Amino acid sequence: MAVESPFLTVVIGHSDVADFAAENINLRREDVEDYRVQIRLLREKLDRYAAEHKEHGLIKTLNDIDIAFYVEGNKVPSEEQDLFEWLAERVCDA
């Protein structure tokens, strides 16, 4: 008895992947500059907050559209969920 699978009859080609990326993943060129301005303002605010609250162990932000935050390991929670909650509180404070 042969097992039918939708994967055996559907072929996903390069154009399908490119269309999906264009519609769902890639930023539209006309939106990118607006996003960069928003992110730059957010990074400046977060960096200012970190400089004014050294006791939290926030060091600096990094990147362009995505934001990474360096922290001092001995000043932040070690458990992942606690760290996420702690970082969310710092971002909300900022």
Protein Blocks (a to p, Z undefined) as FASTA:
>chain_A
ZZddfklmpccdfklmmmmmmmmmmccfklmmmmmmmmmmmmmmmmmmmmmmmmnopabd
edjkbccddddfklccfbfklmmmmmmmmmmmZZ
